[in-house]
């Protein structure tokens, strides 16, 4: 039996009453029409064809237009038809600009090269290279409330006044966490440089030719604005008609009972729940308790004291792990463990001191044998020979300290006040273990100036072996033990290979900060006590190493790594206006970099796991 569907569309009187009356006629072998098979299908104004939104439609809700003006028209038309409203949450300065410069942008081939896990609606791979000028993100007007903290802080200040009033209804935000969003990507594609084969070498050669053509103004690209529109099902928690009443949340009654502590280590807490709550596994927690108890017992025996019950150290470690792994304030964290704030702080400080005493065992620079072993792994992964670590400096934010220390730790000032942080310089190896850290204040200066105040500055200059080195950004001085990228405007093919492999090896620095700040959320913003924070940072680095040594690699998959070190604009110590490329180097560094550039290969060559430097180089 064959079926045919005839749809008759009647013009609605109002958009809210848009109705499609569909007559479904069933034709069987006798060609009989079944009477009464008529149904009303309610739909919104968004039933118009998506072809009206794009010059070229790739998917039902995804396509591109050829101008910024057309993109704005598409946005307006989509909002009118769907009776929705979107507000701009984030837009890059280069989005929609006509005076773009190709030197400031990387040549891309597909979206995986951008290393962005979300909001990545770039063109699918078609063999044509392109550059991404900028992106724009618009959210539903009922989206995420990003001012919750400021509102709570404001209401807390008014608590005293509100207590004098019998009842006052506080304003409720219209934000209900609707996930619907519109993403625009401004790209320029170059069809003349399309590759026939999907290989790395083919793309690399075309990229070089395209870069040369752009410098000589011998080519023009095709401007496209890729647009990802939301579907009706993406909206939630609110009415889709903007003329409807404003969504309201139910007011929560205040609970005057004491806050219950988190689940303790018992059968009620599964392994997954424990890991999510305390950011480490149960086995690592038990290991830390045992090591601390063992240290205390040894001290008691040395002092001739009787060994007492040490059951309380289980609670001490649990409270300290919770403090490091959460972003709650001190009062809330201490109340969960039924402890006074001062006692809770004292417990965390004692645990930090215990971890710092383990530094020689878990956080130290590698020996010559270790450096060669690390270099073999990094050479296999990145293609850069002789690397035993990556060095950079990150900002560890904290609340504004006391007035005397505010100026020293302030890295920028805004209308709302000073932004303060520690500068943490670090060296990380192939397993993402910290091998050296140095804490300083932003007032010390640029990354290069902070480096000269650290112990790594003297250690790297005193290395006797010229076969291994670390990689660092161009703001650091070039030295035999510190390899920085080529920063010239025009680079040879070998210099481009050198920079590409150098960039791959330097990703260790970004990866370790993503794991470090995601696991220990306290490191995203510390309290205002400078000396205590200095201990917390060092202890957290040691705890990070201990966790990676004793836990399985799958544990990181269970943790929500929500911190993105590549997207966070203020996560790196590059906010200083005085920070420029290093203008000095150490004798022998240029010769070694020239030699490495000469022997650099595009393919992973196991014979160059570490560098065999000729006798005359670096002398």
C-alpha positions as CSV (number, residue, x, y, z in Angstrom):
1,X,0.0,0.0,0.0
2,X,1.4,3.4,-1.0
3,X,0.8,6.6,1.0
4,X,0.9,10.1,-0.2
5,X,0.6,13.2,2.0
6,X,-0.9,16.5,0.8
7,X,-0.3,19.5,3.0
8,X,-2.4,22.6,2.7
9,X,-1.0,25.6,4.6
10,X,-3.5,28.2,5.8
11,X,-2.3,31.7,6.6
12,X,-2.6,32.3,10.4
13,X,-4.1,35.5,11.7
14,X,-1.4,35.9,14.3
15,X,2.1,34.3,14.7
16,X,1.0,32.6,17.9
17,X,-1.9,30.9,16.1
18,X,0.2,29.6,13.3
19,X,-1.4,26.3,12.3
20,X,-0.8,23.9,9.4
21,X,-3.8,21.9,8.5
22,X,-2.6,18.7,6.9
23,X,-4.8,16.4,4.9
24,X,-3.4,12.9,4.9
25,X,-4.8,10.9,2.0
26,X,-4.1,7.2,2.1
27,X,-4.1,5.6,-1.4
28,X,-4.4,1.8,-1.4
29,X,-4.6,-0.6,-4.2
30,X,-8.3,0.3,-4.7
31,X,-7.3,4.1,-4.6
32,X,-9.8,4.7,-1.8
33,X,-9.4,7.9,0.2
34,X,-9.9,7.5,3.9
35,X,-12.2,10.2,5.1
36,X,-11.6,12.2,8.3
37,X,-7.8,11.8,8.2
38,X,-7.2,15.4,8.9
39,X,-5.0,16.7,11.8
40,X,-3.9,20.0,13.1
41,X,-0.2,20.4,13.7
42,X,0.8,23.3,15.8
43,X,4.0,24.9,14.9
44,X,6.0,28.1,15.6
45,X,7.0,30.7,13.1
46,X,10.4,29.0,12.8
47,X,8.9,26.5,10.2
48,X,10.2,28.8,7.5
49,X,13.0,27.3,5.4
50,X,16.4,27.6,6.8
51,X,17.6,28.4,3.3
52,X,16.5,32.0,3.9
53,X,19.1,32.4,6.6
54,X,22.2,31.3,4.6
55,X,23.8,32.0,1.3
56,X,25.0,28.3,1.4
57,X,23.4,25.9,3.9
58,X,25.5,23.0,5.0
59,X,23.2,21.5,7.6
60,X,19.6,22.5,8.6
61,X,20.9,24.9,11.2
62,X,24.4,25.5,10.0
63,X,25.7,27.4,7.0
64,X,27.5,30.5,6.0
65,X,27.0,33.9,4.4
66,X,29.4,36.0,2.4
67,X,29.3,39.3,4.4
68,X,28.9,40.7,7.8
69,X,25.9,42.7,6.8
70,X,24.2,39.5,5.6
71,X,25.1,37.9,8.9
72,X,23.4,40.7,10.9
73,X,20.3,40.4,8.6
74,X,20.2,36.7,9.3
75,X,20.4,37.3,13.0
76,X,17.5,39.8,12.9
77,X,15.4,37.6,10.6
78,X,15.9,34.5,12.8
79,X,14.9,36.4,16.0
80,X,11.8,37.8,14.3
81,X,10.6,34.4,13.0
82,X,11.4,32.4,16.2
83,X,10.1,35.2,18.4
84,X,13.3,35.0,20.5
85,X,16.0,37.4,21.5
86,X,19.7,36.8,21.8
87,X,22.3,39.0,23.5
88,X,26.0,39.2,22.7
89,X,28.0,37.5,25.4
90,X,31.5,37.4,23.8
91,X,32.9,38.8,20.6
92,X,36.5,39.1,19.5
93,X,37.8,42.5,18.5
94,X,38.9,41.2,15.0
95,X,35.4,39.8,14.2
96,X,33.9,41.6,11.2
97,X,36.8,43.9,10.5
98,X,37.9,44.5,6.9
99,X,41.4,45.7,7.8
100,X,42.6,42.3,8.9
101,X,46.3,41.2,8.6
102,X,47.2,37.6,7.8
103,X,50.4,37.8,9.8
104,X,48.4,37.8,13.0
105,X,46.5,34.6,12.2
106,X,47.4,30.9,11.9
107,X,46.6,29.0,8.7
108,X,44.0,26.3,9.6
109,X,42.6,23.3,7.8
110,X,40.0,21.9,10.1
111,X,38.5,22.6,13.5
112,X,40.6,20.1,15.4
113,X,43.6,22.4,15.0
114,X,42.1,25.1,17.2
115,X,42.2,22.9,20.4
116,X,38.9,24.4,21.6
117,X,36.5,21.8,23.0
118,X,33.4,24.0,23.0
119,X,31.8,26.6,20.7
120,X,33.8,25.3,17.8
121,X,31.6,25.6,14.7
122,X,34.2,26.1,12.1
123,X,34.0,24.7,8.5
124,X,34.3,21.0,8.0
125,X,37.4,19.7,6.3
126,X,37.2,20.3,2.5
127,X,40.9,20.5,1.7
128,X,40.8,24.4,1.5
129,X,43.0,26.3,4.0
130,X,41.5,29.3,5.9
131,X,42.3,31.8,8.6
132,X,39.9,32.5,11.5
133,X,39.5,36.3,11.9
134,X,37.3,36.1,15.0
135,X,34.2,34.7,16.6
136,X,31.0,36.0,18.2
137,X,28.8,34.2,20.7
138,X,25.2,35.2,21.4
139,X,23.2,33.7,24.2
140,X,19.4,33.5,24.8
141,X,18.2,36.4,26.9
142,X,17.2,33.8,29.5
143,X,20.6,32.3,29.6
144,X,23.2,31.9,32.3
145,X,23.3,34.5,35.1
146,X,26.9,35.5,35.3
147,X,26.5,38.0,38.1
148,X,25.3,35.7,40.8
149,X,28.3,36.3,43.0
150,X,28.1,40.1,42.7
151,X,24.4,40.0,43.5
152,X,24.9,37.7,46.6
153,X,27.6,40.0,47.8
154,X,25.4,43.0,47.4
155,X,22.5,41.4,49.2
156,X,24.8,40.3,52.0
157,X,25.7,44.0,52.6
158,X,22.0,44.9,52.9
159,X,21.3,42.1,55.3
160,X,21.3,44.4,58.3
161,X,18.8,46.8,56.8
162,X,16.6,44.0,55.5
163,X,16.4,42.5,59.0
164,X,14.6,45.7,60.2
165,X,11.9,45.3,57.6
166,X,9.3,42.6,58.3
167,X,9.2,41.4,54.7
168,X,10.7,42.6,51.4
169,X,10.6,40.6,48.2
170,X,14.0,40.6,46.6
171,X,14.2,41.0,42.8
172,X,14.5,37.7,40.9
173,X,16.6,37.5,37.8
174,X,15.0,36.5,34.5
175,X,18.0,34.3,33.8
176,X,17.1,30.6,34.0
177,X,20.2,29.0,32.5
178,X,18.8,28.5,29.0
179,X,21.5,26.8,26.9
180,X,20.4,28.1,23.5
181,X,23.1,30.2,21.7
182,X,24.1,31.4,18.3
183,X,27.8,31.1,17.2
184,X,29.3,33.1,14.4
185,X,32.8,32.4,13.0
186,X,34.4,35.0,10.6
187,X,36.8,33.1,8.3
188,X,38.7,33.8,5.0
189,X,39.1,30.7,2.8
190,X,41.6,30.3,0.0
191,X,40.3,27.9,-2.7
192,X,43.4,28.4,-4.9
193,X,45.5,26.5,-2.4
194,X,43.2,23.5,-2.0
195,X,45.1,20.2,-1.4
196,X,44.3,17.0,-3.4
197,X,45.6,14.6,-0.7
198,X,44.7,14.7,3.0
199,X,48.3,14.4,4.2
200,X,50.4,16.4,6.6
201,X,53.2,17.2,4.1
202,X,50.7,18.4,1.4
203,X,49.0,20.7,3.9
204,X,52.4,22.0,5.2
205,X,53.6,22.8,1.6
206,X,50.4,24.6,0.7
207,X,50.5,26.5,4.0
208,X,54.0,27.8,3.2
209,X,53.0,28.8,-0.3
210,X,49.9,30.5,1.0
211,X,51.9,32.4,3.6
212,X,54.3,33.7,1.0
213,X,51.5,34.7,-1.3
214,X,49.8,36.6,1.5
215,X,53.0,38.5,2.3
216,X,53.4,39.5,-1.3
217,X,49.7,40.3,-1.8
218,X,49.4,37.8,-4.6
219,X,46.2,36.2,-3.5
220,X,42.7,37.1,-2.2
221,X,40.5,35.0,0.0
222,X,36.8,34.3,0.1
223,X,35.1,35.9,3.1
224,X,32.6,33.7,4.9
225,X,30.6,34.1,8.1
226,X,29.7,30.6,9.4
227,X,26.6,30.7,11.6
228,X,25.3,28.0,13.9
229,X,21.6,28.6,14.8
230,X,19.9,26.9,17.7
231,X,16.9,24.6,17.3
232,X,13.6,25.1,19.1
233,X,14.4,22.2,21.4
234,X,17.6,24.0,22.6
235,X,15.5,26.4,24.6
236,X,14.4,25.3,28.1
237,X,13.2,26.6,31.4
238,X,11.2,29.5,29.8
239,X,8.4,30.3,27.4
240,X,9.5,30.8,23.8
241,X,7.2,33.8,23.3
242,X,9.0,36.9,24.6
243,X,5.7,38.6,25.2
244,X,4.8,36.1,27.9
245,X,5.4,36.8,31.5
246,X,8.9,36.9,32.9
247,X,10.0,33.5,34.2
248,X,10.3,33.4,38.0
249,X,12.1,31.1,40.3
250,X,10.5,30.0,43.5
251,X,11.9,31.8,46.6
252,X,13.7,29.4,48.8
253,X,13.0,29.4,52.5
254,X,16.0,30.1,54.7
255,X,17.2,27.1,56.5
256,X,18.5,28.0,59.9
257,X,19.8,24.6,60.8
258,X,23.5,23.9,60.8
259,X,25.2,22.9,57.6
260,X,25.7,19.2,57.5
261,X,29.3,18.0,56.8
262,X,30.1,16.2,53.6
263,X,30.0,12.5,53.5
264,X,32.9,11.0,55.3
265,X,35.0,8.1,54.1
266,X,32.6,5.2,54.7
267,X,30.5,2.7,52.7
268,X,28.0,5.4,51.9
269,X,30.5,7.3,49.6
270,X,31.3,5.5,46.4
271,X,34.8,5.8,44.8
272,X,33.5,8.1,42.1
273,X,31.7,10.4,44.6
274,X,34.8,10.5,46.8
275,X,37.0,11.5,43.8
276,X,34.5,14.2,42.7
277,X,34.3,15.6,46.3
278,X,37.9,15.5,47.5
279,X,39.6,15.5,44.0
280,X,41.7,12.5,44.8
281,X,41.0,8.7,45.0
282,X,40.3,6.9,48.3
283,X,43.6,5.0,47.9
284,X,45.6,8.2,47.7
285,X,43.8,9.6,50.7
286,X,44.7,6.5,52.7
287,X,48.3,6.8,51.5
288,X,48.5,10.4,52.7
289,X,47.0,9.6,56.1
290,X,49.5,6.7,56.5
291,X,52.5,8.8,55.5
292,X,51.5,11.7,57.9
293,X,50.9,9.3,60.8
294,X,54.2,7.5,60.1
295,X,56.0,10.9,60.3
296,X,54.3,11.8,63.6
297,X,55.1,8.4,65.1
298,X,58.8,8.7,64.2
299,X,58.9,12.1,65.9
300,X,57.2,10.8,69.0
301,X,59.6,7.9,69.2
302,X,62.6,10.2,68.8
303,X,61.3,12.4,71.6
304,X,60.7,9.4,73.9
305,X,57.0,10.0,74.0
306,X,54.4,7.1,74.1
307,X,52.7,6.6,70.7
308,X,49.1,7.9,71.0
309,X,46.0,7.3,69.0
310,X,46.3,9.1,65.6
311,X,42.8,8.7,64.4
312,X,42.2,12.4,64.1
313,X,44.6,12.6,61.1
314,X,42.1,11.0,58.9
315,X,39.8,14.0,59.5
316,X,42.7,16.4,59.1
317,X,43.6,15.1,55.7
318,X,40.0,14.9,54.6
319,X,39.4,18.6,55.6
320,X,42.6,19.7,53.8
321,X,41.8,17.9,50.6
322,X,38.3,19.4,50.6
323,X,39.7,22.9,51.0
324,X,42.2,22.5,48.1
325,X,39.6,20.9,45.8
326,X,36.7,23.3,46.4
327,X,36.1,27.0,45.8
328,X,34.0,27.6,48.9
329,X,34.9,30.2,51.4
330,X,36.6,29.4,54.7
331,X,33.4,29.8,56.8
332,X,31.4,27.3,54.6
333,X,34.2,24.8,54.3
334,X,35.0,24.8,58.1
335,X,31.3,24.5,59.0
336,X,31.0,21.3,56.9
337,X,33.5,19.7,59.2
338,X,32.1,21.2,62.3
339,X,35.3,23.1,63.0
340,X,36.0,26.7,63.9
341,X,37.5,28.7,61.1
342,X,40.8,29.3,62.9
343,X,41.1,25.5,63.7
344,X,40.2,24.6,60.1
345,X,42.9,27.0,58.8
346,X,45.4,25.6,61.3
347,X,44.7,22.1,60.0
348,X,45.2,23.0,56.4
349,X,48.5,24.8,57.2
350,X,49.8,21.7,59.1
351,X,48.9,19.5,56.2
352,X,50.6,21.9,53.8
353,X,53.8,21.9,56.0
354,X,53.7,18.1,55.9
355,X,53.6,18.1,52.1
356,X,56.3,20.7,51.8
357,X,58.6,18.5,53.9
358,X,58.1,15.9,51.1
359,X,59.4,18.3,48.4
360,X,62.8,16.7,48.1
361,X,61.2,13.4,47.3
362,X,58.4,14.5,45.0
363,X,59.5,17.9,43.5
364,X,63.1,18.2,42.2
365,X,64.9,18.8,39.0
366,X,65.9,15.7,37.0
367,X,69.3,14.1,37.0
368,X,71.3,13.6,33.8
369,X,69.9,10.1,33.3
370,X,66.4,11.3,33.9
371,X,66.8,14.2,31.5
372,X,67.9,11.8,28.7
373,X,64.9,9.5,29.4
374,X,62.5,12.4,29.4
375,X,64.0,13.7,26.2
376,X,63.3,10.4,24.4
377,X,59.6,10.6,25.3
378,X,59.1,14.2,24.4
379,X,61.0,13.7,21.1
380,X,58.6,10.9,20.2
381,X,55.6,13.0,21.0
382,X,56.6,16.5,19.7
383,X,59.5,15.9,17.3
384,X,61.8,18.3,19.2
385,X,65.0,16.5,20.3
386,X,66.7,16.9,23.7
387,X,63.8,18.5,25.7
388,X,63.6,17.5,29.3
389,X,60.9,20.0,30.3
390,X,58.8,23.1,29.4
391,X,59.0,26.4,31.3
392,X,56.5,29.2,31.7
393,X,54.9,31.4,34.4
394,X,51.2,31.4,35.4
395,X,49.1,33.7,37.6
396,X,47.6,32.2,40.7
397,X,44.9,34.7,41.6
398,X,43.9,35.7,45.1
399,X,41.7,38.2,46.9
400,X,43.1,41.6,47.5
401,X,45.5,41.4,50.5
402,X,46.2,44.0,53.1
403,X,47.1,47.6,51.9
404,X,50.9,47.1,52.4
405,X,50.9,44.0,50.2
406,X,48.3,45.1,47.7
407,X,50.7,47.2,45.6
408,X,53.3,44.4,45.5
409,X,50.9,41.7,44.3
410,X,48.6,43.8,42.1
411,X,49.1,43.1,38.4
412,X,46.3,45.4,37.1
413,X,43.8,47.9,38.3
414,X,40.2,48.2,37.2
415,X,37.3,50.4,38.2
416,X,36.1,47.8,40.7
417,X,39.6,47.6,42.4
418,X,42.9,45.8,42.2
419,X,43.5,42.4,40.7
420,X,46.1,40.5,42.7
421,X,48.0,37.2,42.1
422,X,51.2,35.3,42.6
423,X,53.5,34.6,39.7
424,X,54.3,30.9,39.6
425,X,57.2,30.0,37.4
426,X,57.4,26.3,36.8
427,X,59.2,23.6,34.8
428,X,57.1,20.5,33.9
429,X,58.2,17.2,32.4
430,X,56.6,14.7,30.0
431,X,54.4,13.2,32.7
432,X,53.1,16.7,33.6
433,X,55.0,16.6,36.9
434,X,56.3,19.8,38.3
435,X,60.1,19.6,38.5
436,X,60.7,23.1,39.8
437,X,58.5,26.1,40.9
438,X,59.3,29.6,41.9
439,X,56.8,32.0,43.5
440,X,57.1,35.8,43.1
441,X,55.1,39.0,43.0
442,X,54.0,40.7,39.8
443,X,55.9,43.8,40.9
444,X,59.1,41.9,40.2
445,X,58.5,42.5,36.5
446,X,58.3,40.5,33.4
447,X,58.7,36.7,33.1
448,X,62.3,37.2,32.2
449,X,62.9,39.3,35.3
450,X,61.1,36.8,37.5
451,X,63.2,34.0,35.9
452,X,66.4,35.8,36.9
453,X,65.3,35.8,40.5
454,X,64.6,32.1,40.6
455,X,66.9,29.1,41.5
456,X,66.3,27.7,38.0
457,X,68.2,30.6,36.5
458,X,71.4,29.5,38.2
459,X,70.7,25.8,37.8
460,X,70.2,25.9,34.1
461,X,73.4,27.9,33.5
462,X,75.4,25.3,35.5
463,X,74.2,22.2,33.6
464,X,77.3,20.3,32.5
465,X,75.6,18.4,29.7
466,X,74.8,20.3,26.5
467,X,72.7,17.4,25.1
468,X,69.5,18.4,26.9
469,X,67.6,21.6,27.4
470,X,64.1,23.0,28.2
471,X,61.7,24.9,25.9
472,X,60.3,28.3,26.8
473,X,58.4,31.2,25.2
474,X,60.3,33.9,23.3
475,X,60.2,36.3,26.3
476,X,62.9,34.1,28.0
477,X,66.6,34.5,27.2
478,X,68.1,32.1,24.7
479,X,70.7,29.9,26.3
480,X,72.4,26.5,25.7
481,X,69.9,25.0,28.2
482,X,66.9,27.2,27.2
483,X,65.6,26.9,23.7
484,X,63.2,29.6,22.5
485,X,61.4,29.9,19.1
486,X,62.6,31.9,16.1
487,X,60.9,35.3,16.1
488,X,61.9,36.7,12.7
489,X,59.3,38.0,10.3
490,X,60.6,35.7,7.5
491,X,61.5,32.1,8.4
492,X,63.0,29.4,6.3
493,X,61.5,25.9,6.0
494,X,63.8,24.5,8.7
495,X,63.0,27.4,11.0
496,X,59.3,26.7,10.6
497,X,59.8,23.1,11.4
498,X,61.7,24.1,14.5
499,X,58.9,26.4,15.6
500,X,56.2,23.9,15.0
501,X,58.0,21.2,17.1
502,X,58.9,23.8,19.7
503,X,55.2,24.7,20.0
504,X,54.2,21.1,20.4
505,X,56.7,20.6,23.2
506,X,55.7,23.8,25.0
507,X,52.0,22.6,25.2
508,X,53.1,20.7,28.3
509,X,53.0,24.0,30.2
510,X,49.4,24.7,29.2
511,X,48.3,21.1,29.8
512,X,49.7,21.0,33.4
513,X,47.9,24.2,34.3
514,X,44.6,22.9,33.0
515,X,44.9,19.8,35.2
516,X,46.4,21.7,38.2
517,X,43.7,24.4,38.4
518,X,40.9,22.0,37.5
519,X,41.8,19.4,40.2
520,X,42.6,22.0,42.9
521,X,40.0,24.7,42.4
522,X,41.4,26.7,45.3
523,X,44.3,27.6,43.0
524,X,41.9,29.5,40.7
525,X,41.4,32.1,43.5
526,X,43.0,32.1,46.9
527,X,42.2,34.1,50.0
528,X,43.9,37.3,51.0
529,X,46.6,35.8,53.4
530,X,49.9,36.1,51.4
531,X,52.2,33.9,53.6
532,X,49.6,31.1,53.9
533,X,48.8,31.2,50.2
534,X,52.5,30.8,49.5
535,X,52.5,27.5,51.4
536,X,49.2,26.4,49.8
537,X,50.5,26.8,46.3
538,X,53.7,24.9,47.0
539,X,51.8,22.2,48.8
540,X,49.3,21.9,46.0
541,X,52.1,21.4,43.4
542,X,53.6,18.6,45.5
543,X,50.2,17.0,46.0
544,X,49.7,17.3,42.2
545,X,52.8,15.2,41.7
546,X,51.9,12.7,44.3
547,X,48.5,12.2,42.7
548,X,49.9,11.6,39.3
549,X,52.5,9.2,40.6
550,X,50.0,7.0,42.6
551,X,46.8,7.3,40.7
552,X,45.7,5.7,37.5
553,X,45.6,7.8,34.3
554,X,41.8,7.2,34.1
555,X,41.2,9.3,37.2
556,X,41.7,12.5,35.2
557,X,38.8,11.5,33.0
558,X,36.5,11.2,36.0
559,X,37.4,14.7,37.2
560,X,35.7,17.6,35.4
561,X,38.6,19.6,33.9
562,X,36.6,22.8,33.6
563,X,39.6,25.2,33.6
564,X,40.8,26.1,30.1
565,X,44.3,27.5,30.4
566,X,44.4,28.4,26.7
567,X,41.2,30.5,26.8
568,X,41.6,32.1,30.2
569,X,43.0,35.6,29.3
570,X,44.3,36.3,32.7
571,X,45.7,32.8,33.5
572,X,49.2,33.6,32.2
573,X,51.7,36.2,33.3
574,X,51.6,38.2,30.0
575,X,49.6,41.2,31.1
576,X,52.6,43.4,31.7
577,X,52.8,46.2,29.1
578,X,56.6,46.1,29.5
579,X,56.9,42.5,28.6
580,X,58.7,42.1,25.2
581,X,60.8,39.5,23.5
582,X,64.0,38.8,25.4
583,X,66.7,41.2,24.1
584,X,69.6,39.2,25.5
585,X,70.9,35.7,25.4
586,X,73.6,33.5,27.0
587,X,76.7,32.6,25.1
588,X,76.3,29.4,23.1
589,X,72.5,29.5,22.9
590,X,72.3,30.9,19.3
591,X,74.8,28.3,18.0
592,X,72.9,25.4,19.6
593,X,69.5,26.6,18.3
594,X,71.1,27.0,14.8
595,X,72.3,23.4,15.0
596,X,68.9,22.1,16.2
597,X,67.2,24.0,13.4
598,X,69.5,22.3,10.9
599,X,68.8,18.7,12.1
600,X,65.1,19.3,12.8
601,X,62.9,16.8,11.0
602,X,59.1,16.9,10.3
603,X,58.8,13.2,11.1
604,X,59.5,11.7,14.4
605,X,63.1,10.4,14.3
606,X,64.0,8.1,17.2
607,X,67.7,8.6,16.4
608,X,67.5,12.2,17.7
609,X,66.0,11.4,21.1
610,X,68.7,13.6,22.6
611,X,71.1,15.9,20.8
612,X,74.6,14.9,19.9
613,X,76.2,18.3,20.0
614,X,79.5,18.7,18.0
615,X,82.4,19.6,20.2
616,X,82.8,23.2,18.8
617,X,79.1,24.1,19.3
618,X,78.4,26.0,22.5
619,X,82.1,26.5,23.5
